[in-house]
Amino acid sequence: MRTTVDIPDALYRELKSKAAREKRSVKELILRGVEVELRPRSKKRSRRVTFPLVPSKKRSRRVTFPLVPSKNPGTLVIDNAKIYELITFP
C-alpha cells in the first residue's frame, strides 16, 4: 500500500543519514519503526539506556542508567551524602 507522510526537513535529513550509515533504504528504516511501534510491549520493559562515556575508535566505556537503582523510578529523594554512599569515586 502507498501512503504519503509529511516529515519535517531536519528529521528527514537525519533519517536519510542514518539509512546511509546503516546501508539501508529510508523505506526500510520507516517500516522498521512502524513495526516496532505496532509490536506488543511487555509489561516488564527495561528502561535502561546506555550512552558512550568516552567516545573512542578503539573501545568506549559505557555507562548504564539508572546509575542509582530505585524501587519507584522517578521518586528517589537523594542528597550528596547519599550519592557518596552509593557510588565509589576515585
C-alpha positions in Angstrom: 0.0 0.0 0.0 1.2 3.5 -0.7 0.8 6.5 1.6 2.1 10.0 1.9 3.6 11.2 5.2 4.9 14.7 5.8 8.3 14.5 7.6 10.0 17.7 8.7 13.1 18.5 6.7 15.5 18.2 9.6 14.1 14.9 10.7 14.2 13.5 7.1 17.9 14.6 6.8 18.6 12.6 10.0 16.7 9.6 8.7 18.5 9.7 5.3 21.9 10.0 7.0 21.1 7.0 9.3 19.9 5.0 6.4 23.2 5.7 4.6 25.3 4.8 7.6 23.4 1.5 8.0 23.5 0.8 4.3 19.7 0.6 4.3 17.0 2.5 2.5 14.9 5.2 4.1 11.9 2.9 3.4 13.4 0.1 5.4 14.0 2.4 8.4 10.5 3.7 8.3 9.0 0.2 8.0 11.2 -1.0 10.9 10.0 2.0 13.0 6.3 1.2 12.2 6.8 -2.5 13.1 8.5 -1.6 16.4 5.7 0.8 17.2 3.0 -1.8 16.5 4.7 -4.6 18.3 3.0 -5.5 21.6 5.0 -4.2 24.5 5.9 -6.3 27.5 4.9 -5.1 31.0 8.4 -5.6 32.3 10.1 -3.4 29.7 13.5 -2.3 30.7 14.1 1.4 30.5 17.8 1.1 30.8 19.7 3.1 28.2 23.5 3.0 27.6 25.4 6.0 26.4 29.1 6.2 25.4 31.0 7.7 28.3 34.2 8.4 26.4 33.9 8.0 22.6 36.9 6.2 21.1 37.6 4.4 17.9 39.3 1.5 19.8 36.9 1.0 22.6 34.4 3.1 24.5 33.4 2.7 28.1 29.7 2.7 28.6 27.5 3.9 31.5 24.1 2.4 32.2 21.2 4.3 33.5 19.8 4.4 36.1 23.0 5.0 38.0 21.2 4.7 41.3 18.5 1.9 41.3 15.2 2.7 42.8 12.1 0.7 43.6 10.0 3.6 42.4 11.9 5.2 39.5 11.5 9.0 39.4 10.7 9.2 43.1 14.2 8.9 44.5 15.0 11.6 47.1 18.7 11.8 47.4 21.3 14.3 48.7 25.1 14.5 48.2 25.8 12.4 51.2 23.7 9.5 49.9 25.3 9.8 46.5 28.8 9.4 48.0 27.4 6.4 50.0 26.1 4.7 46.8 28.8 5.5 44.3 32.5 5.0 44.7 34.5 8.0 43.5 38.2 7.8 42.5 
